[in-house]
Amino acid sequence: MSNRGKMNIGTVLRGLTILSIIIVIGIPSVHSTATNSNCAAENNNNINLKSTMGTTTTTTSVVDQKHGLTLSFLDELRLKYPHQPTFLQAVEEMALSLVDLFQDPEQGEFYKRAFLVMTEPERIISFRVPWTDDQGQIHINRGWRVEFNSALGPYKGGLRFHPTVDDGVLKFLGFEQIFKNALTGLPLGGGKGGSDFNPKGKSNAEIMRFCQSFMTELHRYLHPSTDVPAGDIGVGGREIGYMYGTYKRLTNKHGEGVLTGKSLLFGGSPFRPEATGYGLVYMTKLAVEDKLKRSLKGMRCAVSGSGNVAQFATQKLLEFGAKVISVSDSSGVLIFENGLTEQDLEIVMDCKNQQRGRLSSIETKVSGTYIAGKSPWNVDVKYDLALPCATQNEIDLDAAQLLVKNGVLGVLEGANLPTNAQAQEHLRREGIMYIPGKASNAGGVGVSGLEMSQNAQRLTWKPEEVDQKL
């Protein structure tokens, strides 16, 4: 692609991203060149796209029928990747947010072509990751890095270690990352990577050996101007440290910003671990005050997950005086009817960060009630706000209906695509405030960009400066 072509795609990319977020949130003062703002808001109140999870059937939504547009320009993509339903779901969701743009009589076809360019990764790197367990047995996992789009800057996005990871899941995450990164205004492209390795039940030594093997292959593709990974599910400060140490040994280079989320001891940024959760709550506070004309103080907030994002979102919610009613993991949920306390949060963080345990193991130590096999979204509890911080598609239509029945006022996403298409439609139809993750959980990558800037300058900024920028 020529420089001129790449520049045009980059300009359209940022424009598409900002417009899609504006349309999804429903800000009335901004409109596309094709139709007015009222039409844009109305479009997204009528989306009826069937989820692509578990099906490869092409469907036409209400919004498409209304505008005589079937998004048929995506048919070839659907036929090419029927085995990657989550990726197709992410693409279709973004396309539906941009219906007005695609209907522009002068530029519509160009925007369609630009969008299709963005749906195909620039490259996908796949490799094996051999490692030995504590008994000396050899295991093999797969590793990937999806370098999706570098129109705006180096590929930027996390590494996920989880048994559900495959190239389709990483394409979905990488596609989402393009728009999230563009929305920050920082010169960052989009990418994602990881492995089907399961860290649960592994010793520190086993995780260290796996990370060293993973980085032995991946390091040759990394550079501050090319690709800069970070953490994600299953990859925290410990794993980033193991991988950065391996990178340094293999390249004999220190101080390069090839990974973010590092310890402050070797080039990390203040507030990077906290950034996604804190950013989510900063966005929540602004949205509640602006949209609902209320204070966050005293509001009953449901948080799903108990990892990095959930922990620091909970911490900041408590600081603002909100009541956190739930935290969860894949085995069950803790419900705090009167609100989680700071002492409860300390116990949860110790369980997850030090003991690497399940929430069921601390049931008798906290003030909440543990419910096995449930999530915050399928227990009959009243919440004012829902902050899904666990994983994709955790809020389905049944969960959305239960939330609405119990009087939820807003859903603000801390995870990537945690609300499926039918659930989003129901929330909009019922007039529930909905802030998508591309906007509400971008604090993490925002501070990652600030960490890259600090690394390039060989400086570490004061925590107050980073928090202010966040």
N, C-alpha and C positions, 0 to 999 in steps of 0.2 A: 504494500500500500504506500502511496506517495505521502510526503509530509503534508501536502495540502489536503489529501483525502483523510488522513488521520486527524488533522486539525478539525475538519468539518465534523467527523464522527465524535470527536471530543466535545465540541461545542454542543452538538445535538444531545450527546449523552448527559451532560449536566442539565441542559434544558429539559430533556425527557424526565430526568430524575426529579427535579424540583417541581415540574408540572404534575407528575404522577402523585407526589406526596400532597401537593395542594389540593388536587382533585379528591384524593382518598379522604383527607381530613375534612374537606368541604369548606375551605375558606372562601367566602362569597365575593371578596374584592378582587380576585384574580381570575382571568379567564383565558382560554386558548384563542387562537386566531380563527378557529372554525365556528365556535358557538359561544353563547354567553354563559356567565357563571351559573345562572340558575339551572341551565340545562346540564352543566357539568355535575352539579350537586345531585340533580335528579337522577342522572345516569347511575351513580353509585348507590342510590337508594333502591335500585331495581335489579341489581345483579342477581342472576339465578343460575350461575354456572355450576354444573355438577362437578364434584371433586374428582380429580384424576386418580386419586388413590384407589388402587385395586381395579381400575378399568382403563381401557385404551379407547373407549368410544368417544368420538368427536361429538360435542353437544353445542347447541346454540342457546345463548342466554337471553333473558328478557330484554336486557339492554341492547343486545345485537338485533333482536327482532324489531325493537322500537325504531332503530336507526337504519334498518335495512342492511346491516353489516354483520357478516357471519364470522369475521376473523378468519376467513378461508386462507389468507396468506400464511397462516400457521399450520395448514394441513400437512405440508411436506415435513415439517418438523415433527408433528405428531406421528406420522408414519415412520420416520427415521428412528425415533426414540420411544417406542411404546413400552419398553422395559424400564423406563426412567420416569415413573408417574409423578414423583415429587418435583422433579425438575420441570416437567410440563405444567404442573400446578403453579409453580412460581412464575413461569413465563406467561401463562394465561391470565393470572391475577394482575400482573403488570400491564399486559396488553389491554385488559378491560378497563384499567384506570386511564388509558390513553386513547379511548375510542374517539373522543373529539379531535384529538390531534391527527389520527389516521384518516379522518373524514375531511380534513382541510382540502378544499378544491384545488389549491395550487401546490401545496407541499405534502399532501397526504401520502402519496406514493413514495416520496423520498423518505419520510419518517418510517414507513413500513420497511423499506430496505435497510435503513439505519438500524431499526430494531432487530431485524433478522440477523444483521452482522453481529450484533451484541449477543445473540443467543448461541453463537458458536464459539467455543473457547479458542484462543489463539494456539494453545497447545495443552495437552494432558500428558504428564510424566507419570509412568507407572513402573514400579520396581518391587522386587522381593525384599523382605526384611528378615534375615535369619537371626535367631538369638537362642541362647541356652538358658534353661531354668536352673534352679538351685540344685537339682539332682543331676545336672549335666546333660539332660536331654535337649536335642535340637528341635526348635519349632520354627515354622515359616509363616509369616504374615505378608499381606500385600500393603504397599505404600503408594500413595498418589500425591501429586500436586497439580491442581487444575489452575493453570495460568490463564485466566479468562480474558481480561481486557486491560491493556496498558495505554489506552488512548490519553488518559489524564496523568499518568505517572506509573511508577513501579507497581507490580502486583502486590496487593496487600490484603491479607486475610489470615485467619487462624488455622491451626492444625487440630484435628479432632481424632482422638483415639477411642474408638467404640466399636463393638462387634457389628453394628448395623451399617458401618461406613462402606460405601462402594463409590464407583465413579459417578453414578447418578445422583447420590446424596450430595457429593461434593460439588457437582455441577449446579445443583439447586442452591447450595450455600454460596458458591462463587458468584452466581448470577445475582443473587440478592446483594452480595457485597459490592458489586459494581456501583449500584445506585446509592447504597448507604454511604460509600466512600465519597462519591461525587457530591452528595448532599452536604457533607462537612465543609466543602469549599477548599479542601486541601488537595494538593497535586498527587492523588493516589489512584492507582488502578485497582482492579478487583481480582481476587484469587482465593483459593481455599485448598486445603490439603489434609492429609491424615492417614489413618491406617485402621484396619479391622481388628487390631489388637485390643484386647479387653484388659484394662489395668486392674479391675476388681479382683481381689484375692491374690494379687502378685506382691512379692516382697519388694522392698526398696532396691535390692540388688538386681532383681529380675527386670524391674522397670528401667534401671540405669543401663543395663546391657541392651535392652530393646532400643532405648533412645539413642544410644551410641551407634547401634547398627543402622537405625533409621537415618540419622544425620550423616553417617558415612556415605550414603548414597545421595541424599538430598543436597548436601553442602555445595556440590559442584554447580548447582543451578541458582544459587543465592548470591545476591550482591545488593548493596544499598540502592543502586540505581536500576535493579532488575526485579528482585522479588524479596519481600521482607515478611516472613510469616510471624505469627503470634500464637497465643494459646486459644483453646476452645474447650469443649467437653473432653475430659480426660487428660487435658494438658494444662497444668498450672505452673507455678513458679519452680517447683521441683523439676519437672520435665524440661522446662525451658533452660534451667541451669545445666542439666545433663547434656542437652543438645548444644548449648553454646560452648561448653567446655570441649566437646568433641570438635566443633567447628574450629575453635582456636588451635587445638592440637594439630588438626589436619592442614590448616592454612598458614599457621604461624602468624596470625593477624589478631590483634586485640583492638577493641574500640570501634569496630565497624558495626553499623546499625543493621545487622542482617537478621536479627530477631528482636521483637519487642515483647514487653512483659518481663524483662529481666529484673534481677535483684538490683537494688540501689547500690550494692557493693561492686557491681561491674557493669554500670552503664544504664541502669533502669531509670525510669522517671517516677517522681513522687505522684501518687494517686493513680498510677496505672492499674493496679489490682482493683481499686475501688471504682474506676472510671465508668464502666458500663452500668453498674447498679446505681451509682450516684447520678449519672446522666439521666437515667430513666426517671428517677424521682424528681430531679430538677425539671424535666419535661412535664411530669405529672403535676407538680406544684403550679407551673405556669398554666397548664391546660385547665386545671380545676378553678383557678382564680379567674381566668379569662373566659372560659366557656360556661362553667357552672356558677360563677359568681359566688364561690364559697371559699372557705379556708380549708387546707388539708388537715389542720389540727382536728383531732377527734374522729376523723373518717375511718370507717372499718375497711381495711385493705387486705385482700387475699393475695398471697404470694405463693407461686408454685416453684418447686425446685428447692435445693438447699446448697447449691454450689456457689461459685464466686459471685455471680450476678445477683442471685437471691439473697445471699448474705449481706452484701453491701447495700442493696436496695432496702432491705429490712432495717439496717443500721441507720440509713438516712431518713427513712420514714419515721423511725422512733425519734430522731433528732428534731423533726418537724412536728412532732406531737400527734402523729397518726397512730391508730391502733392496728397492729399486724395480727390478723386472725389465723393465718396458716403458713406453714412451710411443709415441704413434701420431698420425697424421693420416689424411686421407681417401685418401692415396696409398700408405700402407704403415706398417710398425711397426719400431721400433728395439727389439731384444732385448738386454738386459744380463744375461748369465747369472750374473755375479758381483756384480751390483748396480750401479745407476747411481751415479756419484760427484757430488760438489758441482760439480766442474769440468764434468762432462757436462751438468748442469742449467743452468749458466751459458751454455753453448753453445746448448742448446735454447732458452732464454729469449731470447737474442740473435737467434737464427734467426727465432723467431716474433714477437717484439715490435718488433725494430728492422729486420731485413732483410725481414720478411714473406715468408719463404721456406718451402720444403718440407723435411721431415726428410731427404729423400734428398740434399739439398745439403750436409749435415753428416756424412754417413756416414763419411768419412775423418778427421773431427775428434774423434769420440767413441769411447769404448771398446766400444760396442755394435755389433751386426750388424743391418743394414737388410734387411728383407724386403718387397719391393714387392707391393702388392695384397693384403696381409694385415692382420689386426687382432690384438690380443693374444688374442682369443677363438677364433681358428681356426688357431693354431700349437700344435704339440704340446710345450708347455713346462709344467713343474710350478709352480703358484702355491699359496701358503697362503691368500691373500686376493685377491679381484677387486674393483677399484674402477673401474667404468665411468664415465668423465667426459666422454664425447664427445657422443652424441646419442641420440634415442629408438630403441628396438627394436634396439640393436646386439648384444645377447645373445639369440639365438634358441635353440630347443630343441637343435639340433646343438651349439652353443657350450656350453650348460649341461651337456650330456652329456659333452663333452670335459673341461670343468672338473672335474666330479665324478670322472671316470675318473682324472684326474691328482691327485686328493686335495685339492681346494679345501675350505677350512673355512668360508668366509664370502664373501658378496657384499654390498657396501655401495655404494649408488648415489650418484654425484656428479652425474650428468645427470638429466634429467627422463624418467621411464619408459624407461630404457635396457634393461630386461629384459622381454621379451614374456610373454604369459600362459602359454604352454606351458612356457617356461623357468622361470618362477616356480613352476609346479606341480611340475616335476621337482626343483627345488632343495628345495622343502618335503618332497616325498616321500622324498628322500634324507637328510633331516635336516640340510641345510646352513643355517647362519645366514644370514638374508636381511633386510637393513634397507632399506626403500623410501626413495626420494628425498624424499618428503614430510617425512621426519624427518631423514635424513642430510645433505641438501644445503640445509637451511633456514638455515644460517649467513649466507649472503649477504643474504637478505631481512631477517634479524634485525638485522644491522649497518646495513642500509639504513634500518630503523626508527629505529635509534640516530642515524643521520645526520640524519634528519628532526627528531628531538628536539633535536639540537645546533643545527640551523638555526633552529628556533623560538626557542631561547634566545639566539641570536647568540653561541654558544660553540663552542670546539673542545676536546674532552676529551683527556686524555693517552692515548697508545697503550696503556699498561698498564691503564687503566680500561676501555677498549673491549674489549681482549682478555679481561679478566676477565669482563665481561658476556657475551661470546661463549661 
